[in-house]
């Protein structure tokens, strides 16, 4: 591991140079001009959870949860207790004594679930000896319960009392489940395997129960990502590049996109790589949405889809040199993505200068089928994307600093961005100008306190 | 013949400077005193008529036998003084003595020690052109007249101004040395007094015995036996004491022995007395001893006979002594001896209580007579009245144990012998303290070495820098800052004497307090306990000779836990035998809290029991012996009761620390420096003819063993000068013989190193010529050249030199400098470590210190860079060979290329953002004009400090930092009117200042997304 961190990136970097799209060093739109390294983890850092507007929890394979002050880079608390890697972490806000408290729920491979108080560093609650370790955690808003998903789906109350369990064991081999809250009141959770399963959570005074009410068997491959877009829609992405939009009420397919990066010859675009396409190139690793746009990390590319208009907004086949692991839509319409290649890239959706021209990027196959009909897998229809709405995804900046795969990032708005990586580090990226001003103000304040120098 | 020396008035210039009234004037601490030199004089050293080549420190003594005489000089006489007449000069300086009084007349009943304050004067010997700061001090010597030996330490210089200007510092420094010496001296003096007291006591006893014997010879035998009874009682008492003093282990055995001895002694004494009745005469003691022993030997076993033999021999010597002394009038002698005992005891008390007193009273004046001992002290007569005259056998048995110095008989006539050799300084002063003092003197010499102007400006610089806390961390050599702080530590004011409220021999807190206190407090504690004991059993008191046994017991290298001892004599054995230094130290801590009142107590308590001081003396001897041993010092320093800083503070170590990092280099070149001084002139000829110089350089390159191998010697940073200088002699012998170095003809090798060498040479020669005009500091070789002022100066010269070389070699140097000054990490990439290191050294000048000093510079590394490295390192020497797979740029550099500027010294390229501003151009312009390294260094410093001051202003320019103000941009422009690149520099420096001031130093890396340009040579 270490070897790879120290030296491995180098070789990859060399390759990178040849194929990557390179923005160069002038990035006027990139506001991240200051970085701070947050050191503390001993292994891959996989999860970042924002606690409040300045605190951040990070967790990873070393079983530690560290709470950071993003503004100062200070490490506030260390939450130690898990003996194995942490597999999921989420923040959990609850009301206690009339005031909202934010706790952290962590799940670990040691088959425990813990609730932590990030203010004090105390382990408030622990559940151990689970049948399987939880792979994901979801706090349901509105009702005071949270879910853990592993091989089974468990519903927990605030006091860490197991409320109910799914009895569904069909996918015993499933290593991956992604519950997502879909509707208000009506709680359905989809368990990711080849078929999403809709669970219904019955809330009653006496007991809770989880019932699988629907199996959506339209995906042809493993579902990798699942996201609820808005009240009426949710989306799922599969390993082979299918992106399906579902209606959240009647579970019909609203849109079916089969993303297939077309091999392209004769195109001089540098980002087109000639070669055998691998399956993973189309795997949808991550979905992000702002309620309208859905960003899909497809292999090493990015794909932006308008869920309302049911149209493709923009795409870039090779956005990174390696698989994109995490994406995010920023408020200002920018898209951020991080990848195994150790970089974070910032994209901007720009109108194409001349809409009439063919898209400068690669082609993709698209099956725009509406309703349930589009299930067949014929040869992708090849068409020039001269759709008027098509925009381009332009790279406006990249953040280089990690020497391992960037696992995730968390944005604190203007306070900056924190990335975590396989090189055990977290890096806080900030706006240098702003920080400088803040420091000046701090200095003046201090001078006032000290009455001069 | 001896004219009175010129006594110079000392006035500080500052006295006449009127306080600044102008509100816009600089604050007091930043204002620069007027130039101290009168207008007509050059600031540099005049070539004077003095016969010594450099300043030196002279220690002289006014010997009561031969008058003023020089003792030693620092540096050694041969080096420092040349043909200067030290004898004459010491006569001059010692003829001025401003001490008000010496000790009272000898032989008065109250011998007093005068604790005279040192006198400090500046003397000038106008004829010789020598000026001296003279520090008079007195050391105590029991054998000297009035117990004092006048000494003086003089800082001799040819420049009056130098001494005048540095009078306060000199005074402070020399006071420290003086205190050190005096402390050591007091210690030795106390030891000496102890010994003398022991001798006197012994003499008194012998005398008493003699007198008694004479009385006995005219009285009936029955009385003798009565006397014997009493004596036995006395012996019991003694035995008790003895037991108390002995270790448990030896206790039983001792008892056995004592019993044996007791019996023996009884018969012995009876026999002896019987014999002595018959025998009258001066040598009766001697004879009786031998006779008795020869008869008594039959009665005992082996053991006893051996013992008796020892008795015999001892007795013989002592009796023989006493016989030989042949006191004409024993009564008178006894009286005088007792008087002497009192005197000495008083002296001992004075000398031991001096520091305590001094500490208690900050305005301690020269010693005031204290009559308390005499009034409190019991009349010695009772002892004789009690007729507890120790019987010879017992006495002897005691002495058999004495392994150390046996007490000597003293006679009043032998007290003063003026033909006797006087103690030298080593004997007068405890070795450790003497060494410390000499060390300090050496450092003084080093510190004040150099031209007066130089010292003055250096002082000014340091003083000013000291006040520029907000910016001085950026580029200044930390030594400039450290020295000052260290000096503050060294301030001669009496520091709070928290550490040793009680240590008896401790004088000034300045020196080695903790050390002394640990060692010296023991006797006081002991004394308390002894007093308690004796108070409880007054009968046991008089058997004073037995106390020698006590001394003997404690003679083992033992320590005593003072607390254990208090009032519980038995326990003392344990602690004596078991104690290690650590134990004592442990008590020191506790002592701190309780110490003061104890010491006060002891003073009145002591006189109550007569032998207490004696015991104390013995004890002290034991205790002080420890101080001589090295390991005890080590142990002391390891305990936490001693704050290491305090120990350290007493050493003038500032200088050592300041350039410790270049210590190795300096050491390497000490030999070279010697040559340098000698060969300076010859070298400078090389400068006159550059071609020749180059040729010489080529010769330098050739090592004697392999004359034809064209090796370019590439050594660690700035090695060339060493090389050249080390080989100067070699060069001289080979210049004529050697043909041109083949390398030049071939021209095959790159010219870099050659030029480097020439640069070096030219620079060093010019430096030498400079040195020869300022004949002060470099001309005379000094083996002990240390990392001091000269060291840092040398370092600067070297830095400047390499920087100049860099500027000359790389026309695009300005861009590299820009990278450094704007906070962009510069990587010097190369395959040869020496080359890389050299250029890193060259660029050091321009590298702001981020974080701790030198932390931001990594001269040579092969590890792939991490992002965290970039946060700390701003200047990196990188090994190209670290990643042999990629011949071009190592991948980690490629990866972080946006944060890095890369200077490839192999391919001679520089990849970094181009600089288009004008601010730092002055830094690189003088590549042609300035020749000397030092000059460039100072020049660069001044340019940089100008930039720093602008950055400072920028930091505190309110409007620039308030966000969203309309005037922001305009203000920035108005204020600076600078190119963006220049703003970047200022912003970076200002950022550093802000971070420093807020004490909040999160490790951040600020960067900008700007395109790099590749510059090629």
Interface residues (C-beta under 8 A of the other chain):
Chain A: X6 X7 X9 X10 X11 X13 X14 X17 X24 X25 X26 X27 X28 X30 X33 X34 X35 X36 X37 X39 X72 X73 X74 X397 X400 X401 X402 X403 X423 X425 X427 X432 X434 X435 X436 X437 X439 X440 X441 X442 X443 X444 X446 X447 X453
Chain B: X469 X470 X863 X864 X866 X867 X868 X871 X883 X885 X886 X890 X891 X892 X894 X895 X896 X897 X898 X955 X956 X958 X960 X961 X962 X963 X987 X991 X994 X995 X997 X998 X1000 X1002 X1003 X1004 X1005 X1006 X1007 X1008 X1009 X1010 X1011 X1012
